[in-house]
Amino acid sequence: MELWILWLVLIFLLVVIEASTVNLVSIWFIASGIVSLIVSFFIDNFFVQFAIFVLLGLLLLFTTRKFLTQLLKSKEDTKTNLERIIGNTGIVTKKICKHELGEVKVEGKIWSAISKEEIQEDEEVIIEKIDGVKLIVRKKEI
């Protein structure tokens, strides 16, 4: 059996594993498998190919994993425009009665808002969460 077929099958299996886990488990060994596949066309010794596969895979794992996980995590933590107003302060522009809609101005935009308490016009509120197109707010404590 040609060794390049073995490397091709191994790369395919590692791609399937990585796609099913998405935890950056085998991505480095996919890269080292590709290098071993290329080396197999020039060097016919399986032990040399395997050593390149293992050593390069471990080298890539230890040198790039932390950077790559931080890069992917920072993309996940990015808030949308809507999420960034949660926790902000707004001003009531139309009285909010208990469990009835009122209006709140936040960052220059008017939102429909509800609260568990009655809040008068011109009072400051804290945005607790967003439910559809309305804000759920509470009085800002002084």
Residue pairs with C-beta under 8 A, 6 or more apart in sequence:
2 40
3 40
3 44
3 46
3 49
4 37
4 40
4 41
7 33
7 36
7 37
7 40
7 49
7 53
8 37
10 33
11 30
11 33
11 34
11 37
14 26
14 29
14 30
14 33
15 30
17 25
17 26
18 24
18 25
18 26
18 27
18 30
24 65
24 68
24 69
24 72
28 57
28 58
28 60
28 61
28 64
28 65
29 53
29 57
29 61
31 56
31 57
31 60
32 52
32 53
32 54
32 55
32 56
32 57
32 60
33 53
33 57
35 52
35 53
35 56
36 49
36 50
36 52
36 53
36 56
39 48
39 49
39 52
40 49
43 49
82 130
83 130
85 106
85 107
85 127
85 130
85 135
86 127
86 128
86 129
86 130
87 126
87 127
88 106
88 107
88 126
88 127
89 106
89 124
89 125
89 126
89 127
89 140
90 104
90 105
90 106
90 111
90 113
90 124
90 125
90 126
90 127
90 135
90 137
91 104
91 105
91 122
91 123
91 124
91 125
92 102
92 103
92 104
92 113
92 119
92 120
92 121
92 122
92 123
92 124
92 125
93 102
93 103
93 104
93 105
93 110
93 121
94 102
94 103
94 121
95 102
95 118
95 119
95 120
95 121
96 102
96 103
96 104
96 113
96 114
96 115
96 118
96 119
96 125
96 137
97 118
98 115
98 116
98 117
98 118
99 114
99 115
99 116
100 114
101 112
101 113
101 114
101 134
102 112
102 113
102 114
102 115
102 119
103 110
103 111
103 112
103 113
104 110
104 111
104 113
104 125
104 127
104 135
104 137
105 111
106 127
106 135
111 133
111 134
111 135
112 133
112 134
112 135
113 125
113 134
113 135
113 136
113 137
114 131
114 134
114 135
114 136
114 137
115 125
115 136
115 137
115 138
115 139
116 138
117 138
117 139
119 125
119 137
119 139
123 139
123 140
124 139
124 140
125 137
125 138
125 139
125 140
126 137
126 138
126 139
126 140
127 135
127 136
127 137
128 135
128 136
128 137
128 138
129 135
129 136
130 136
